[in-house]
Every structure is written in structure tokens, then in C-alpha cells.
Amino acid sequence: MDRKFHSAGSFRRSRQFFLAFLTFSFLAFCRANQPDPQMQELQKDVKQLSEENRKLQKEIQSLKENLNKKEPEIKPAPQTAPAEIRMTVDQMKQDIQPLLRDIITKIKAVEETPRKAKQYGMRIEYDIKNAVYGLIRNPNPSTLYHAKVIIKYEKFLESEQESRSYGSGSATFLFAYQSNQWVLQRRD
């Protein structure tokens, strides 16, 4: 029997193909199972962060427990209202009179006219001693008080030889108490 086995050569080839297939499969399997360095680093970071998170949660819990144990009863501090300024009419008079004298001096400087030779001049006399003072309490916190002062005045025409009354009237001054001082608001 003269048989030739053609398959022996092909058997060797198929065995080589099979071994090559196994080698490539094994290499592919090894390569697929080989961890990616970036993936390893990410997994390492995730573990580290989760561990830090657990530590922080424990610290927060212990702080809450300490606060609950040691928390004293907190009483709100009594709010002290700013010291209310008590103004009296006498005090207001004392405070306003120097200011009033100064204002009247300025008014007289503007309104009075000097006499010249035969020409008449005008002079104004304010009766500060008999002025009428009024004190008004204001609910507005920026201006707690208002003061009203009414002063009689008399105008005189004067020359070198004579002085005669020209007329009389009254002036009203309104003051406001702001920032611990009296300020003129208006003159009527």
C-alpha cells in the first residue's frame, strides 16, 4: 500500500497554525488583562478620596457631638437703646442763645444801612431778652428736637440828629437738634 499521507505535511502546518493561534490568543488575553496605568492611578485616587471623605464625616460627627454636649444656652445680649437725650427748655435756651446772637449779628450786618451826613440810615434792634422759646419733640431719630424762637424787633430810621421808629414786627427762627448740636433750619 502505497499510501502517501498528504495530511502529515498539512498536519504539521495545521499544528503550527494552531500553536500560532494559541500564542496570539494568549498574548491578546494577557494584554487585555494587563491593567492600564491611568486606570490604576484613578482607582488609587478614588480610594484615597473615599478614605478622606470617611475621615471628614467622622470629624463632623464628633464636632456635632461635642457641640451638643458643650452647647451652653445662648442668651441674646440685651440690646441697649442709645441713650435718649432729654432736652429741657432751659437747656435749649442756653444752647441756642449764643447761636441766636451770632445769627442776629449777621442779619443786622446785611440789613442795616449806615447813616451818611444828611441821609437816613436804618437800624434794627432785636429784643432777645423777651424772646419766646418753644421746644418740640420729634419722632424722627435723626432730628430728635426742634426749637422755635420768636423775637420781636423794631426798625429805626436814623440821621445824625434824630432817630425815629420806622416799624416793628417779629422774626421766627426754627432750629433742629442734630448730631448733638443745634442748627438753624430757617428764618421766617
C-alpha positions as CSV (number, residue, x, y, z in Angstrom):
1,M,0.0,0.0,0.0
2,D,1.4,2.8,-1.2
3,R,-0.3,5.5,0.5
4,K,1.0,8.8,0.9
5,F,-0.1,10.8,3.7
6,H,-0.6,14.3,2.4
7,S,-2.1,15.2,5.6
8,A,1.1,14.7,7.5
9,G,2.6,17.9,6.0
10,S,-0.7,19.6,6.4
11,F,-0.9,18.2,9.9
12,R,2.4,19.9,10.7
13,R,1.1,23.1,9.1
14,S,-2.1,23.0,10.9
15,R,-0.3,22.3,14.2
16,Q,1.9,25.4,13.5
17,F,-1.3,27.4,12.8
18,F,-2.8,26.1,16.0
19,L,0.2,27.0,18.0
20,A,0.4,30.4,16.5
21,F,-3.3,30.9,17.2
22,L,-2.8,29.8,20.8
23,T,0.2,32.1,21.2
24,F,-1.6,35.1,19.7
25,S,-4.7,34.3,21.8
26,F,-2.6,34.1,24.9
27,L,-0.8,37.4,24.1
28,A,-4.1,39.1,23.4
29,F,-5.6,37.7,26.7
30,C,-2.5,38.9,28.6
31,R,-2.6,42.3,27.0
32,A,-6.4,42.6,27.7
33,N,-5.8,41.7,31.4
34,Q,-2.9,44.0,31.8
35,P,-4.1,47.0,33.8
36,D,-4.0,50.4,32.3
37,P,-1.6,52.7,34.3
38,Q,-4.2,55.6,34.1
39,M,-6.9,53.3,35.3
40,Q,-4.7,52.2,38.2
41,E,-4.0,55.8,39.2
42,L,-7.7,56.7,39.0
43,Q,-8.6,53.7,41.2
44,K,-5.9,54.8,43.6
45,D,-7.3,58.4,43.7
46,V,-10.8,57.1,44.3
47,K,-9.7,55.0,47.2
48,Q,-7.8,57.9,48.7
49,L,-10.7,60.3,48.3
50,S,-13.2,57.9,49.8
51,E,-10.9,57.4,52.7
52,E,-10.6,61.2,53.2
53,N,-14.4,61.5,52.9
54,R,-14.9,59.0,55.7
55,K,-12.4,60.8,57.9
56,L,-14.1,64.1,57.4
57,Q,-17.5,62.6,58.1
58,K,-16.2,61.2,61.3
59,E,-14.7,64.6,62.3
60,I,-18.0,66.3,61.5
61,Q,-19.9,63.8,63.6
62,S,-17.5,64.2,66.5
63,L,-17.8,68.0,66.3
64,K,-21.6,67.8,66.3
65,E,-21.5,65.5,69.3
66,N,-19.1,68.0,71.1
67,L,-21.4,70.9,70.3
68,N,-24.4,69.0,71.6
69,K,-22.6,68.1,74.8
70,K,-21.0,71.5,75.5
71,E,-23.5,73.9,73.9
72,P,-24.4,76.4,76.6
73,E,-27.7,78.1,76.5
74,I,-27.0,81.2,74.4
75,K,-28.9,84.2,75.7
76,P,-29.2,87.1,73.3
77,A,-27.3,90.1,74.6
78,P,-29.7,92.8,75.9
79,Q,-29.9,95.4,73.2
80,T,-29.3,98.8,74.8
81,A,-31.1,101.6,73.0
82,P,-29.0,104.6,72.5
83,A,-29.2,106.9,75.5
84,E,-32.1,109.1,74.8
85,I,-31.3,112.7,75.0
86,R,-33.5,114.6,77.4
87,M,-33.8,118.2,76.4
88,T,-35.4,120.8,78.6
89,V,-36.5,124.3,77.6
90,D,-33.8,125.9,79.9
91,Q,-31.1,123.7,78.4
92,M,-32.3,124.6,74.9
93,K,-32.2,128.3,75.7
94,Q,-28.7,128.1,77.0
95,D,-27.6,126.2,73.9
96,I,-29.4,128.4,71.4
97,Q,-28.8,131.9,72.7
98,P,-25.1,132.2,71.6
99,L,-26.1,130.8,68.2
100,L,-29.0,133.2,68.0
101,R,-26.8,136.2,68.9
102,D,-24.4,135.3,66.1
103,I,-27.2,134.9,63.6
104,I,-28.8,138.2,64.6
105,T,-25.4,139.9,64.2
106,K,-25.1,138.6,60.7
107,I,-28.6,139.6,59.8
108,K,-28.0,143.1,61.1
109,A,-24.8,143.4,59.1
110,V,-26.8,142.6,55.9
111,E,-30.0,144.6,56.5
112,E,-28.9,147.7,58.4
113,T,-27.7,150.7,56.3
114,P,-25.3,153.3,57.7
115,R,-26.3,156.9,58.0
116,K,-24.4,159.4,56.0
117,A,-24.4,163.1,56.6
118,K,-27.9,164.3,55.9
119,Q,-29.1,160.8,54.6
120,Y,-31.0,158.5,56.9
121,G,-29.8,155.0,57.7
122,M,-31.8,152.0,59.1
123,R,-31.0,150.3,62.4
124,I,-32.7,147.1,63.7
125,E,-33.0,146.2,67.4
126,Y,-33.9,142.6,68.4
127,D,-35.3,142.0,71.8
128,I,-33.5,138.8,72.7
129,K,-34.2,139.1,76.4
130,N,-38.0,138.8,75.9
131,A,-37.9,136.2,73.2
132,V,-40.4,133.3,73.3
133,Y,-38.9,129.8,73.1
134,G,-40.7,126.6,72.2
135,L,-39.3,123.1,72.3
136,I,-40.9,120.4,70.0
137,R,-40.1,116.7,70.4
138,N,-39.8,115.0,67.0
139,P,-40.3,111.2,66.5
140,N,-37.6,111.2,63.8
141,P,-34.4,109.7,65.2
142,S,-32.1,111.9,63.1
143,T,-33.6,115.1,64.5
144,L,-35.0,114.5,68.0
145,Y,-35.9,118.1,68.8
146,H,-37.0,121.3,67.1
147,A,-36.9,124.7,68.7
148,K,-38.9,127.7,67.7
149,V,-37.8,131.1,68.8
150,I,-39.9,134.2,68.2
151,I,-38.2,137.5,68.7
152,K,-39.7,141.0,68.5
153,Y,-37.7,143.6,66.6
154,E,-38.0,147.3,65.9
155,K,-36.6,149.2,62.9
156,F,-35.4,152.8,63.3
157,L,-34.6,155.5,60.8
158,E,-31.7,157.5,62.0
159,S,-29.8,160.5,60.9
160,E,-27.1,162.4,62.7
161,Q,-29.7,164.5,64.7
162,E,-32.6,162.2,65.2
163,S,-33.8,158.6,65.5
164,R,-37.4,157.6,65.0
165,S,-39.3,154.3,64.8
166,Y,-39.9,153.0,61.4
167,G,-41.9,149.9,62.3
168,S,-41.9,146.7,64.4
169,G,-42.5,143.1,63.9
170,S,-41.4,139.6,64.9
171,A,-39.0,137.2,63.4
172,T,-39.3,133.4,63.8
173,F,-36.3,131.1,63.9
174,L,-36.6,127.4,63.6
175,F,-33.7,125.2,64.9
176,A,-33.1,121.5,64.7
177,Y,-31.1,119.4,67.1
178,Q,-28.9,117.2,65.0
179,S,-25.7,115.3,66.0
180,N,-25.8,116.8,69.5
181,Q,-25.9,120.4,68.3
182,W,-28.5,123.0,67.3
183,V,-28.6,124.0,63.7
184,L,-30.7,126.8,62.1
185,Q,-33.1,125.4,59.7
186,R,-34.9,128.5,58.5
187,R,-35.9,132.0,59.4
188,D,-39.4,133.4,58.8
